[in-house]
């Protein structure tokens, strides 16, 4: 029983990263299919997935297409209860779903001003007031999640779908040198140090771009090892 996962360019596609982590982190069998986000072939590549029009998109072994990340998460969690994709504790599970849903619907300033790129740190980036407001909300939610998390370094202790949803936020916080607390930065580095995240980034860096889609605002620094 193998899924087909359709993703965009790894260095830039934040939503593709979320979808990939849903399968990779929980050892679900899947095949990757790269959609040409920057090659001009996206519409053609996704034609047989209609009405899905964005990445990631998932095709189940039975042939059903799932076209939104939150729907993918719930579909996979329902189909694979043994994988414990949401926290086992009912209270933590409620909060994890809440945080994931808020991620899919909010944080427009961070998304708009800090497009995910995994090549370097934009060391001179100056966040707007709107970005700072989004960051404050992220930190509030993460602290809320971590209040009772005692069995691991992730938002709810053990890795869950909530961590997959917030992985690109971690990449943006580090990639744009955004001002956050030490606790928030530590969680971001937990995400960036994860072997699966590093595998995703390494595969993305095999492709070069000229011009680079998201040029830095000034000086750059090396991505943390």
PyMOL CGO cylinders between C-alpha atoms (Angstrom):
from pymol import cmd
from pymol.cgo import CYLINDER

trace = [
    CYLINDER, 0.00, 0.00, 0.00, 2.01, 2.94, -1.34, 0.3, 1, 1, 1, 1, 1, 1,
    CYLINDER, 2.01, 2.94, -1.34, 0.94, 6.57, -1.54, 0.3, 1, 1, 1, 1, 1, 1,
    CYLINDER, 0.94, 6.57, -1.54, 1.88, 8.98, -4.31, 0.3, 1, 1, 1, 1, 1, 1,
    CYLINDER, 1.88, 8.98, -4.31, 2.97, 12.38, -3.01, 0.3, 1, 1, 1, 1, 1, 1,
    CYLINDER, 2.97, 12.38, -3.01, 3.23, 15.35, -5.35, 0.3, 1, 1, 1, 1, 1, 1,
    CYLINDER, 3.23, 15.35, -5.35, 5.59, 18.07, -4.16, 0.3, 1, 1, 1, 1, 1, 1,
    CYLINDER, 5.59, 18.07, -4.16, 7.21, 21.28, -5.36, 0.3, 1, 1, 1, 1, 1, 1,
    CYLINDER, 7.21, 21.28, -5.36, 10.80, 22.49, -5.18, 0.3, 1, 1, 1, 1, 1, 1,
    CYLINDER, 10.80, 22.49, -5.18, 12.21, 21.42, -1.82, 0.3, 1, 1, 1, 1, 1, 1,
    CYLINDER, 12.21, 21.42, -1.82, 14.21, 24.56, -1.16, 0.3, 1, 1, 1, 1, 1, 1,
    CYLINDER, 14.21, 24.56, -1.16, 11.14, 26.80, -1.36, 0.3, 1, 1, 1, 1, 1, 1,
    CYLINDER, 11.14, 26.80, -1.36, 7.89, 24.84, -1.09, 0.3, 1, 1, 1, 1, 1, 1,
    CYLINDER, 7.89, 24.84, -1.09, 6.86, 25.08, 2.55, 0.3, 1, 1, 1, 1, 1, 1,
    CYLINDER, 6.86, 25.08, 2.55, 3.59, 23.24, 2.07, 0.3, 1, 1, 1, 1, 1, 1,
    CYLINDER, 3.59, 23.24, 2.07, 5.35, 20.41, 0.25, 0.3, 1, 1, 1, 1, 1, 1,
    CYLINDER, 5.35, 20.41, 0.25, 7.70, 20.05, 3.22, 0.3, 1, 1, 1, 1, 1, 1,
    CYLINDER, 7.70, 20.05, 3.22, 4.70, 19.65, 5.52, 0.3, 1, 1, 1, 1, 1, 1,
    CYLINDER, 4.70, 19.65, 5.52, 3.17, 16.94, 3.35, 0.3, 1, 1, 1, 1, 1, 1,
    CYLINDER, 3.17, 16.94, 3.35, 6.45, 15.08, 2.98, 0.3, 1, 1, 1, 1, 1, 1,
    CYLINDER, 6.45, 15.08, 2.98, 7.07, 15.07, 6.74, 0.3, 1, 1, 1, 1, 1, 1,
    CYLINDER, 7.07, 15.07, 6.74, 3.60, 13.61, 7.35, 0.3, 1, 1, 1, 1, 1, 1,
    CYLINDER, 3.60, 13.61, 7.35, 4.65, 10.49, 5.47, 0.3, 1, 1, 1, 1, 1, 1,
    CYLINDER, 4.65, 10.49, 5.47, 8.38, 10.41, 6.15, 0.3, 1, 1, 1, 1, 1, 1,
    CYLINDER, 8.38, 10.41, 6.15, 8.28, 10.93, 9.91, 0.3, 1, 1, 1, 1, 1, 1,
    CYLINDER, 8.28, 10.93, 9.91, 5.67, 8.22, 10.43, 0.3, 1, 1, 1, 1, 1, 1,
    CYLINDER, 5.67, 8.22, 10.43, 7.25, 5.63, 8.12, 0.3, 1, 1, 1, 1, 1, 1,
    CYLINDER, 7.25, 5.63, 8.12, 4.37, 5.49, 5.68, 0.3, 1, 1, 1, 1, 1, 1,
    CYLINDER, 4.37, 5.49, 5.68, 5.26, 4.07, 2.23, 0.3, 1, 1, 1, 1, 1, 1,
    CYLINDER, 5.26, 4.07, 2.23, 5.19, 6.64, -0.56, 0.3, 1, 1, 1, 1, 1, 1,
    CYLINDER, 5.19, 6.64, -0.56, 6.64, 7.68, -3.88, 0.3, 1, 1, 1, 1, 1, 1,
    CYLINDER, 6.64, 7.68, -3.88, 7.58, 11.29, -4.62, 0.3, 1, 1, 1, 1, 1, 1,
    CYLINDER, 7.58, 11.29, -4.62, 6.59, 13.14, -7.78, 0.3, 1, 1, 1, 1, 1, 1,
    CYLINDER, 6.59, 13.14, -7.78, 8.12, 16.55, -8.39, 0.3, 1, 1, 1, 1, 1, 1,
    CYLINDER, 8.12, 16.55, -8.39, 5.86, 19.29, -9.74, 0.3, 1, 1, 1, 1, 1, 1,
    CYLINDER, 5.86, 19.29, -9.74, 7.49, 22.08, -11.76, 0.3, 1, 1, 1, 1, 1, 1,
    CYLINDER, 7.49, 22.08, -11.76, 6.70, 25.10, -9.59, 0.3, 1, 1, 1, 1, 1, 1,
    CYLINDER, 6.70, 25.10, -9.59, 9.59, 27.09, -11.03, 0.3, 1, 1, 1, 1, 1, 1,
    CYLINDER, 9.59, 27.09, -11.03, 9.88, 25.30, -14.35, 0.3, 1, 1, 1, 1, 1, 1,
    CYLINDER, 9.88, 25.30, -14.35, 6.56, 26.47, -15.74, 0.3, 1, 1, 1, 1, 1, 1,
    CYLINDER, 6.56, 26.47, -15.74, 5.01, 23.00, -15.95, 0.3, 1, 1, 1, 1, 1, 1,
    CYLINDER, 5.01, 23.00, -15.95, 2.85, 23.04, -12.80, 0.3, 1, 1, 1, 1, 1, 1,
    CYLINDER, 2.85, 23.04, -12.80, -0.55, 23.03, -14.51, 0.3, 1, 1, 1, 1, 1, 1,
    CYLINDER, -0.55, 23.03, -14.51, 0.50, 20.27, -16.87, 0.3, 1, 1, 1, 1, 1, 1,
    CYLINDER, 0.50, 20.27, -16.87, 2.08, 18.19, -14.10, 0.3, 1, 1, 1, 1, 1, 1,
    CYLINDER, 2.08, 18.19, -14.10, -1.07, 18.40, -11.98, 0.3, 1, 1, 1, 1, 1, 1,
    CYLINDER, -1.07, 18.40, -11.98, -3.62, 17.88, -14.75, 0.3, 1, 1, 1, 1, 1, 1,
    CYLINDER, -3.62, 17.88, -14.75, -4.56, 14.34, -13.70, 0.3, 1, 1, 1, 1, 1, 1,
    CYLINDER, -4.56, 14.34, -13.70, -4.94, 15.43, -10.05, 0.3, 1, 1, 1, 1, 1, 1,
    CYLINDER, -4.94, 15.43, -10.05, -7.79, 17.86, -10.76, 0.3, 1, 1, 1, 1, 1, 1,
    CYLINDER, -7.79, 17.86, -10.76, -9.47, 19.56, -9.04, 0.3, 1, 1, 1, 1, 1, 1,
    CYLINDER, -9.47, 19.56, -9.04, -6.33, 19.69, -6.85, 0.3, 1, 1, 1, 1, 1, 1,
    CYLINDER, -6.33, 19.69, -6.85, -4.27, 22.62, -8.05, 0.3, 1, 1, 1, 1, 1, 1,
    CYLINDER, -4.27, 22.62, -8.05, -1.59, 23.14, -5.40, 0.3, 1, 1, 1, 1, 1, 1,
    CYLINDER, -1.59, 23.14, -5.40, 1.16, 21.08, -3.80, 0.3, 1, 1, 1, 1, 1, 1,
    CYLINDER, 1.16, 21.08, -3.80, 1.31, 18.97, -1.85, 0.3, 1, 1, 1, 1, 1, 1,
    CYLINDER, 1.31, 18.97, -1.85, -1.27, 16.60, -3.22, 0.3, 1, 1, 1, 1, 1, 1,
    CYLINDER, -1.27, 16.60, -3.22, -1.68, 12.99, -2.22, 0.3, 1, 1, 1, 1, 1, 1,
    CYLINDER, -1.68, 12.99, -2.22, -3.04, 10.02, -4.13, 0.3, 1, 1, 1, 1, 1, 1,
    CYLINDER, -3.04, 10.02, -4.13, -4.09, 7.07, -2.00, 0.3, 1, 1, 1, 1, 1, 1,
    CYLINDER, -4.09, 7.07, -2.00, -3.36, 3.49, -3.05, 0.3, 1, 1, 1, 1, 1, 1,
    CYLINDER, -3.36, 3.49, -3.05, -7.03, 3.26, -4.00, 0.3, 1, 1, 1, 1, 1, 1,
    CYLINDER, -7.03, 3.26, -4.00, -6.69, 6.24, -6.35, 0.3, 1, 1, 1, 1, 1, 1,
    CYLINDER, -6.69, 6.24, -6.35, -8.39, 8.97, -4.30, 0.3, 1, 1, 1, 1, 1, 1,
    CYLINDER, -8.39, 8.97, -4.30, -6.75, 12.42, -4.50, 0.3, 1, 1, 1, 1, 1, 1,
    CYLINDER, -6.75, 12.42, -4.50, -6.39, 14.57, -1.39, 0.3, 1, 1, 1, 1, 1, 1,
    CYLINDER, -6.39, 14.57, -1.39, -5.58, 18.19, -2.16, 0.3, 1, 1, 1, 1, 1, 1,
    CYLINDER, -5.58, 18.19, -2.16, -5.12, 20.14, 1.08, 0.3, 1, 1, 1, 1, 1, 1,
    CYLINDER, -5.12, 20.14, 1.08, -2.53, 19.64, 3.81, 0.3, 1, 1, 1, 1, 1, 1,
    CYLINDER, -2.53, 19.64, 3.81, -4.94, 19.51, 6.73, 0.3, 1, 1, 1, 1, 1, 1,
    CYLINDER, -4.94, 19.51, 6.73, -7.13, 17.04, 4.83, 0.3, 1, 1, 1, 1, 1, 1,
    CYLINDER, -7.13, 17.04, 4.83, -4.03, 14.98, 4.10, 0.3, 1, 1, 1, 1, 1, 1,
    CYLINDER, -4.03, 14.98, 4.10, -3.13, 14.95, 7.78, 0.3, 1, 1, 1, 1, 1, 1,
    CYLINDER, -3.13, 14.95, 7.78, -6.55, 13.81, 8.91, 0.3, 1, 1, 1, 1, 1, 1,
    CYLINDER, -6.55, 13.81, 8.91, -6.80, 11.23, 6.13, 0.3, 1, 1, 1, 1, 1, 1,
    CYLINDER, -6.80, 11.23, 6.13, -3.46, 9.68, 7.01, 0.3, 1, 1, 1, 1, 1, 1,
    CYLINDER, -3.46, 9.68, 7.01, -4.14, 9.74, 10.75, 0.3, 1, 1, 1, 1, 1, 1,
    CYLINDER, -4.14, 9.74, 10.75, -7.50, 8.03, 10.18, 0.3, 1, 1, 1, 1, 1, 1,
    CYLINDER, -7.50, 8.03, 10.18, -6.02, 5.39, 7.90, 0.3, 1, 1, 1, 1, 1, 1,
    CYLINDER, -6.02, 5.39, 7.90, -3.01, 4.70, 10.15, 0.3, 1, 1, 1, 1, 1, 1,
    CYLINDER, -3.01, 4.70, 10.15, -4.08, 4.86, 13.81, 0.3, 1, 1, 1, 1, 1, 1,
    CYLINDER, -4.08, 4.86, 13.81, -1.11, 2.70, 14.75, 0.3, 1, 1, 1, 1, 1, 1,
    CYLINDER, -1.11, 2.70, 14.75, 1.25, 5.49, 13.66, 0.3, 1, 1, 1, 1, 1, 1,
    CYLINDER, 1.25, 5.49, 13.66, 0.08, 7.83, 16.46, 0.3, 1, 1, 1, 1, 1, 1,
    CYLINDER, 0.08, 7.83, 16.46, 0.29, 10.86, 14.22, 0.3, 1, 1, 1, 1, 1, 1,
    CYLINDER, 0.29, 10.86, 14.22, -1.67, 13.01, 16.68, 0.3, 1, 1, 1, 1, 1, 1,
    CYLINDER, -1.67, 13.01, 16.68, -0.79, 12.97, 20.41, 0.3, 1, 1, 1, 1, 1, 1,
    CYLINDER, -0.79, 12.97, 20.41, -2.22, 10.03, 22.33, 0.3, 1, 1, 1, 1, 1, 1,
    CYLINDER, -2.22, 10.03, 22.33, -3.47, 12.17, 25.22, 0.3, 1, 1, 1, 1, 1, 1,
    CYLINDER, -3.47, 12.17, 25.22, -6.96, 13.52, 24.33, 0.3, 1, 1, 1, 1, 1, 1,
    CYLINDER, -6.96, 13.52, 24.33, -6.26, 17.01, 25.70, 0.3, 1, 1, 1, 1, 1, 1,
    CYLINDER, -6.26, 17.01, 25.70, -2.96, 17.26, 23.84, 0.3, 1, 1, 1, 1, 1, 1,
    CYLINDER, -2.96, 17.26, 23.84, -4.65, 15.96, 20.69, 0.3, 1, 1, 1, 1, 1, 1,
    CYLINDER, -4.65, 15.96, 20.69, -7.23, 18.75, 20.85, 0.3, 1, 1, 1, 1, 1, 1,
    CYLINDER, -7.23, 18.75, 20.85, -4.48, 21.35, 21.20, 0.3, 1, 1, 1, 1, 1, 1,
    CYLINDER, -4.48, 21.35, 21.20, -2.38, 19.83, 18.42, 0.3, 1, 1, 1, 1, 1, 1,
    CYLINDER, -2.38, 19.83, 18.42, -5.31, 20.00, 16.01, 0.3, 1, 1, 1, 1, 1, 1,
    CYLINDER, -5.31, 20.00, 16.01, -6.01, 23.57, 17.07, 0.3, 1, 1, 1, 1, 1, 1,
    CYLINDER, -6.01, 23.57, 17.07, -2.43, 24.67, 16.48, 0.3, 1, 1, 1, 1, 1, 1,
    CYLINDER, -2.43, 24.67, 16.48, -2.28, 22.92, 13.11, 0.3, 1, 1, 1, 1, 1, 1,
    CYLINDER, -2.28, 22.92, 13.11, -5.54, 24.47, 11.95, 0.3, 1, 1, 1, 1, 1, 1,
    CYLINDER, -5.54, 24.47, 11.95, -4.40, 27.95, 13.00, 0.3, 1, 1, 1, 1, 1, 1,
    CYLINDER, -4.40, 27.95, 13.00, -1.20, 27.39, 11.03, 0.3, 1, 1, 1, 1, 1, 1,
    CYLINDER, -1.20, 27.39, 11.03, -3.10, 26.59, 7.85, 0.3, 1, 1, 1, 1, 1, 1,
    CYLINDER, -3.10, 26.59, 7.85, -5.36, 29.64, 8.20, 0.3, 1, 1, 1, 1, 1, 1,
    CYLINDER, -5.36, 29.64, 8.20, -3.09, 32.29, 9.69, 0.3, 1, 1, 1, 1, 1, 1,
    CYLINDER, -3.09, 32.29, 9.69, 0.34, 33.93, 9.89, 0.3, 1, 1, 1, 1, 1, 1,
    CYLINDER, 0.34, 33.93, 9.89, -0.03, 35.72, 6.60, 0.3, 1, 1, 1, 1, 1, 1,
    CYLINDER, -0.03, 35.72, 6.60, 2.66, 38.28, 7.36, 0.3, 1, 1, 1, 1, 1, 1,
    CYLINDER, 2.66, 38.28, 7.36, 5.34, 35.68, 8.01, 0.3, 1, 1, 1, 1, 1, 1,
    CYLINDER, 5.34, 35.68, 8.01, 4.31, 33.79, 4.88, 0.3, 1, 1, 1, 1, 1, 1,
    CYLINDER, 4.31, 33.79, 4.88, 4.19, 36.91, 2.73, 0.3, 1, 1, 1, 1, 1, 1,
    CYLINDER, 4.19, 36.91, 2.73, 7.34, 38.63, 3.95, 0.3, 1, 1, 1, 1, 1, 1,
    CYLINDER, 7.34, 38.63, 3.95, 9.49, 35.58, 4.71, 0.3, 1, 1, 1, 1, 1, 1,
    CYLINDER, 9.49, 35.58, 4.71, 9.09, 33.11, 1.88, 0.3, 1, 1, 1, 1, 1, 1,
    CYLINDER, 9.09, 33.11, 1.88, 10.70, 29.84, 2.87, 0.3, 1, 1, 1, 1, 1, 1,
    CYLINDER, 10.70, 29.84, 2.87, 14.15, 29.33, 1.44, 0.3, 1, 1, 1, 1, 1, 1,
    CYLINDER, 14.15, 29.33, 1.44, 16.63, 26.83, 2.82, 0.3, 1, 1, 1, 1, 1, 1,
    CYLINDER, 16.63, 26.83, 2.82, 19.81, 28.07, 1.14, 0.3, 1, 1, 1, 1, 1, 1,
    CYLINDER, 19.81, 28.07, 1.14, 21.12, 30.64, 3.61, 0.3, 1, 1, 1, 1, 1, 1,
    CYLINDER, 21.12, 30.64, 3.61, 20.27, 33.00, 6.46, 0.3, 1, 1, 1, 1, 1, 1,
    CYLINDER, 20.27, 33.00, 6.46, 19.13, 36.47, 5.40, 0.3, 1, 1, 1, 1, 1, 1,
    CYLINDER, 19.13, 36.47, 5.40, 21.15, 38.12, 8.14, 0.3, 1, 1, 1, 1, 1, 1,
    CYLINDER, 21.15, 38.12, 8.14, 19.99, 41.71, 7.50, 0.3, 1, 1, 1, 1, 1, 1,
    CYLINDER, 19.99, 41.71, 7.50, 16.26, 41.07, 7.20, 0.3, 1, 1, 1, 1, 1, 1,
    CYLINDER, 16.26, 41.07, 7.20, 14.17, 43.62, 9.12, 0.3, 1, 1, 1, 1, 1, 1,
    CYLINDER, 14.17, 43.62, 9.12, 10.77, 42.23, 10.19, 0.3, 1, 1, 1, 1, 1, 1,
    CYLINDER, 10.77, 42.23, 10.19, 7.70, 44.44, 9.91, 0.3, 1, 1, 1, 1, 1, 1,
    CYLINDER, 7.70, 44.44, 9.91, 5.36, 45.05, 12.81, 0.3, 1, 1, 1, 1, 1, 1,
    CYLINDER, 5.36, 45.05, 12.81, 2.97, 42.56, 11.23, 0.3, 1, 1, 1, 1, 1, 1,
    CYLINDER, 2.97, 42.56, 11.23, 5.66, 39.88, 11.16, 0.3, 1, 1, 1, 1, 1, 1,
    CYLINDER, 5.66, 39.88, 11.16, 6.50, 40.61, 14.80, 0.3, 1, 1, 1, 1, 1, 1,
    CYLINDER, 6.50, 40.61, 14.80, 2.83, 40.23, 15.68, 0.3, 1, 1, 1, 1, 1, 1,
    CYLINDER, 2.83, 40.23, 15.68, 2.72, 36.85, 13.96, 0.3, 1, 1, 1, 1, 1, 1,
    CYLINDER, 2.72, 36.85, 13.96, 5.88, 35.81, 15.78, 0.3, 1, 1, 1, 1, 1, 1,
    CYLINDER, 5.88, 35.81, 15.78, 4.36, 36.74, 19.12, 0.3, 1, 1, 1, 1, 1, 1,
    CYLINDER, 4.36, 36.74, 19.12, 1.36, 34.55, 18.34, 0.3, 1, 1, 1, 1, 1, 1,
    CYLINDER, 1.36, 34.55, 18.34, 3.60, 31.65, 17.29, 0.3, 1, 1, 1, 1, 1, 1,
    CYLINDER, 3.60, 31.65, 17.29, 5.54, 31.91, 20.54, 0.3, 1, 1, 1, 1, 1, 1,
    CYLINDER, 5.54, 31.91, 20.54, 2.32, 32.00, 22.56, 0.3, 1, 1, 1, 1, 1, 1,
    CYLINDER, 2.32, 32.00, 22.56, 1.02, 28.87, 20.85, 0.3, 1, 1, 1, 1, 1, 1,
    CYLINDER, 1.02, 28.87, 20.85, 4.28, 26.99, 21.18, 0.3, 1, 1, 1, 1, 1, 1,
    CYLINDER, 4.28, 26.99, 21.18, 4.56, 27.82, 24.88, 0.3, 1, 1, 1, 1, 1, 1,
    CYLINDER, 4.56, 27.82, 24.88, 0.95, 26.67, 25.30, 0.3, 1, 1, 1, 1, 1, 1,
    CYLINDER, 0.95, 26.67, 25.30, 1.80, 23.39, 23.59, 0.3, 1, 1, 1, 1, 1, 1,
    CYLINDER, 1.80, 23.39, 23.59, 4.94, 22.83, 25.63, 0.3, 1, 1, 1, 1, 1, 1,
    CYLINDER, 4.94, 22.83, 25.63, 3.29, 23.39, 29.05, 0.3, 1, 1, 1, 1, 1, 1,
    CYLINDER, 3.29, 23.39, 29.05, 2.67, 19.69, 29.58, 0.3, 1, 1, 1, 1, 1, 1,
    CYLINDER, 2.67, 19.69, 29.58, 5.20, 18.22, 27.16, 0.3, 1, 1, 1, 1, 1, 1,
    CYLINDER, 5.20, 18.22, 27.16, 7.60, 16.25, 29.32, 0.3, 1, 1, 1, 1, 1, 1,
    CYLINDER, 7.60, 16.25, 29.32, 8.45, 13.20, 27.19, 0.3, 1, 1, 1, 1, 1, 1,
    CYLINDER, 8.45, 13.20, 27.19, 10.42, 14.75, 24.34, 0.3, 1, 1, 1, 1, 1, 1,
    CYLINDER, 10.42, 14.75, 24.34, 11.64, 17.94, 22.65, 0.3, 1, 1, 1, 1, 1, 1,
    CYLINDER, 11.64, 17.94, 22.65, 8.70, 18.42, 20.29, 0.3, 1, 1, 1, 1, 1, 1,
    CYLINDER, 8.70, 18.42, 20.29, 5.62, 20.60, 20.74, 0.3, 1, 1, 1, 1, 1, 1,
    CYLINDER, 5.62, 20.60, 20.74, 3.69, 17.86, 22.52, 0.3, 1, 1, 1, 1, 1, 1,
    CYLINDER, 3.69, 17.86, 22.52, 6.65, 15.77, 23.65, 0.3, 1, 1, 1, 1, 1, 1,
    CYLINDER, 6.65, 15.77, 23.65, 6.76, 13.09, 20.98, 0.3, 1, 1, 1, 1, 1, 1,
    CYLINDER, 6.76, 13.09, 20.98, 6.76, 14.13, 17.32, 0.3, 1, 1, 1, 1, 1, 1,
    CYLINDER, 6.76, 14.13, 17.32, 3.25, 14.76, 15.99, 0.3, 1, 1, 1, 1, 1, 1,
    CYLINDER, 3.25, 14.76, 15.99, 1.57, 16.24, 12.95, 0.3, 1, 1, 1, 1, 1, 1,
    CYLINDER, 1.57, 16.24, 12.95, 1.67, 19.63, 14.67, 0.3, 1, 1, 1, 1, 1, 1,
    CYLINDER, 1.67, 19.63, 14.67, 5.47, 19.59, 14.36, 0.3, 1, 1, 1, 1, 1, 1,
    CYLINDER, 5.47, 19.59, 14.36, 5.17, 18.86, 10.65, 0.3, 1, 1, 1, 1, 1, 1,
    CYLINDER, 5.17, 18.86, 10.65, 2.85, 21.83, 10.21, 0.3, 1, 1, 1, 1, 1, 1,
    CYLINDER, 2.85, 21.83, 10.21, 5.24, 24.20, 11.99, 0.3, 1, 1, 1, 1, 1, 1,
    CYLINDER, 5.24, 24.20, 11.99, 8.51, 22.95, 10.46, 0.3, 1, 1, 1, 1, 1, 1,
    CYLINDER, 8.51, 22.95, 10.46, 8.49, 25.65, 7.73, 0.3, 1, 1, 1, 1, 1, 1,
    CYLINDER, 8.49, 25.65, 7.73, 7.88, 28.31, 10.39, 0.3, 1, 1, 1, 1, 1, 1,
    CYLINDER, 7.88, 28.31, 10.39, 11.05, 27.11, 12.11, 0.3, 1, 1, 1, 1, 1, 1,
    CYLINDER, 11.05, 27.11, 12.11, 12.88, 27.40, 8.80, 0.3, 1, 1, 1, 1, 1, 1,
    CYLINDER, 12.88, 27.40, 8.80, 11.61, 30.95, 8.34, 0.3, 1, 1, 1, 1, 1, 1,
    CYLINDER, 11.61, 30.95, 8.34, 12.56, 32.01, 11.87, 0.3, 1, 1, 1, 1, 1, 1,
    CYLINDER, 12.56, 32.01, 11.87, 16.12, 30.79, 11.41, 0.3, 1, 1, 1, 1, 1, 1,
    CYLINDER, 16.12, 30.79, 11.41, 16.36, 31.62, 7.70, 0.3, 1, 1, 1, 1, 1, 1,
    CYLINDER, 16.36, 31.62, 7.70, 15.43, 35.27, 8.26, 0.3, 1, 1, 1, 1, 1, 1,
    CYLINDER, 15.43, 35.27, 8.26, 17.14, 35.67, 11.64, 0.3, 1, 1, 1, 1, 1, 1,
    CYLINDER, 17.14, 35.67, 11.64, 13.83, 36.64, 13.24, 0.3, 1, 1, 1, 1, 1, 1,
    CYLINDER, 13.83, 36.64, 13.24, 13.79, 37.92, 16.83, 0.3, 1, 1, 1, 1, 1, 1,
    CYLINDER, 13.79, 37.92, 16.83, 12.46, 35.19, 19.13, 0.3, 1, 1, 1, 1, 1, 1,
    CYLINDER, 12.46, 35.19, 19.13, 13.12, 33.85, 22.61, 0.3, 1, 1, 1, 1, 1, 1,
    CYLINDER, 13.12, 33.85, 22.61, 15.83, 31.32, 23.37, 0.3, 1, 1, 1, 1, 1, 1,
    CYLINDER, 15.83, 31.32, 23.37, 13.18, 28.66, 23.97, 0.3, 1, 1, 1, 1, 1, 1,
    CYLINDER, 13.18, 28.66, 23.97, 11.62, 29.30, 20.56, 0.3, 1, 1, 1, 1, 1, 1,
    CYLINDER, 11.62, 29.30, 20.56, 15.00, 29.24, 18.85, 0.3, 1, 1, 1, 1, 1, 1,
    CYLINDER, 15.00, 29.24, 18.85, 15.86, 25.97, 20.60, 0.3, 1, 1, 1, 1, 1, 1,
    CYLINDER, 15.86, 25.97, 20.60, 12.70, 24.35, 19.27, 0.3, 1, 1, 1, 1, 1, 1,
    CYLINDER, 12.70, 24.35, 19.27, 13.49, 25.65, 15.78, 0.3, 1, 1, 1, 1, 1, 1,
    CYLINDER, 13.49, 25.65, 15.78, 16.95, 24.13, 15.96, 0.3, 1, 1, 1, 1, 1, 1,
    CYLINDER, 16.95, 24.13, 15.96, 15.44, 20.82, 17.08, 0.3, 1, 1, 1, 1, 1, 1,
    CYLINDER, 15.44, 20.82, 17.08, 13.46, 20.86, 13.85, 0.3, 1, 1, 1, 1, 1, 1,
    CYLINDER, 13.46, 20.86, 13.85, 16.36, 21.94, 11.65, 0.3, 1, 1, 1, 1, 1, 1,
    CYLINDER, 16.36, 21.94, 11.65, 18.65, 19.33, 13.24, 0.3, 1, 1, 1, 1, 1, 1,
    CYLINDER, 18.65, 19.33, 13.24, 16.22, 16.49, 12.62, 0.3, 1, 1, 1, 1, 1, 1,
    CYLINDER, 16.22, 16.49, 12.62, 17.71, 13.98, 10.12, 0.3, 1, 1, 1, 1, 1, 1,
    CYLINDER, 17.71, 13.98, 10.12, 14.58, 13.94, 7.97, 0.3, 1, 1, 1, 1, 1, 1,
    CYLINDER, 14.58, 13.94, 7.97, 14.52, 17.73, 7.68, 0.3, 1, 1, 1, 1, 1, 1,
    CYLINDER, 14.52, 17.73, 7.68, 18.22, 17.68, 6.80, 0.3, 1, 1, 1, 1, 1, 1,
    CYLINDER, 18.22, 17.68, 6.80, 17.56, 15.04, 4.14, 0.3, 1, 1, 1, 1, 1, 1,
    CYLINDER, 17.56, 15.04, 4.14, 14.83, 17.21, 2.63, 0.3, 1, 1, 1, 1, 1, 1,
    CYLINDER, 14.83, 17.21, 2.63, 17.10, 20.25, 2.55, 0.3, 1, 1, 1, 1, 1, 1,
    CYLINDER, 17.10, 20.25, 2.55, 20.06, 18.35, 1.11, 0.3, 1, 1, 1, 1, 1, 1,
    CYLINDER, 20.06, 18.35, 1.11, 17.95, 17.04, -1.75, 0.3, 1, 1, 1, 1, 1, 1,
    CYLINDER, 17.95, 17.04, -1.75, 16.67, 20.55, -2.45, 0.3, 1, 1, 1, 1, 1, 1,
    CYLINDER, 16.67, 20.55, -2.45, 20.14, 22.05, -2.62, 0.3, 1, 1, 1, 1, 1, 1,
    CYLINDER, 20.14, 22.05, -2.62, 21.05, 19.73, -5.47, 0.3, 1, 1, 1, 1, 1, 1,
    CYLINDER, 21.05, 19.73, -5.47, 19.05, 22.08, -7.72, 0.3, 1, 1, 1, 1, 1, 1,
    CYLINDER, 19.05, 22.08, -7.72, 20.47, 25.54, -8.41, 0.3, 1, 1, 1, 1, 1, 1,
    CYLINDER, 20.47, 25.54, -8.41, 18.53, 28.61, -9.53, 0.3, 1, 1, 1, 1, 1, 1,
    CYLINDER, 18.53, 28.61, -9.53, 19.61, 31.58, -11.62, 0.3, 1, 1, 1, 1, 1, 1,
    CYLINDER, 19.61, 31.58, -11.62, 18.21, 33.94, -10.66, 0.3, 1, 1, 1, 1, 1, 1,
    CYLINDER, 18.21, 33.94, -10.66, 17.51, 32.85, -7.10, 0.3, 1, 1, 1, 1, 1, 1,
    CYLINDER, 17.51, 32.85, -7.10, 13.75, 33.28, -6.52, 0.3, 1, 1, 1, 1, 1, 1,
    CYLINDER, 13.75, 33.28, -6.52, 14.08, 35.03, -3.14, 0.3, 1, 1, 1, 1, 1, 1,
    CYLINDER, 14.08, 35.03, -3.14, 17.24, 37.16, -3.08, 0.3, 1, 1, 1, 1, 1, 1,
    CYLINDER, 17.24, 37.16, -3.08, 18.47, 38.28, 0.36, 0.3, 1, 1, 1, 1, 1, 1,
    CYLINDER, 18.47, 38.28, 0.36, 17.86, 41.80, 1.60, 0.3, 1, 1, 1, 1, 1, 1,
    CYLINDER, 17.86, 41.80, 1.60, 21.53, 42.28, 2.47, 0.3, 1, 1, 1, 1, 1, 1,
    CYLINDER, 21.53, 42.28, 2.47, 24.28, 40.15, 3.93, 0.3, 1, 1, 1, 1, 1, 1,
    CYLINDER, 24.28, 40.15, 3.93, 23.83, 36.42, 4.28, 0.3, 1, 1, 1, 1, 1, 1,
    CYLINDER, 23.83, 36.42, 4.28, 25.09, 33.90, 6.80, 0.3, 1, 1, 1, 1, 1, 1,
    CYLINDER, 25.09, 33.90, 6.80, 25.62, 30.18, 6.45, 0.3, 1, 1, 1, 1, 1, 1,
    CYLINDER, 25.62, 30.18, 6.45, 22.73, 27.89, 7.22, 0.3, 1, 1, 1, 1, 1, 1,
    CYLINDER, 22.73, 27.89, 7.22, 23.32, 26.34, 10.67, 0.3, 1, 1, 1, 1, 1, 1,
    CYLINDER, 23.32, 26.34, 10.67, 24.90, 22.89, 10.58, 0.3, 1, 1, 1, 1, 1, 1,
]
cmd.load_cgo(trace, "trace")
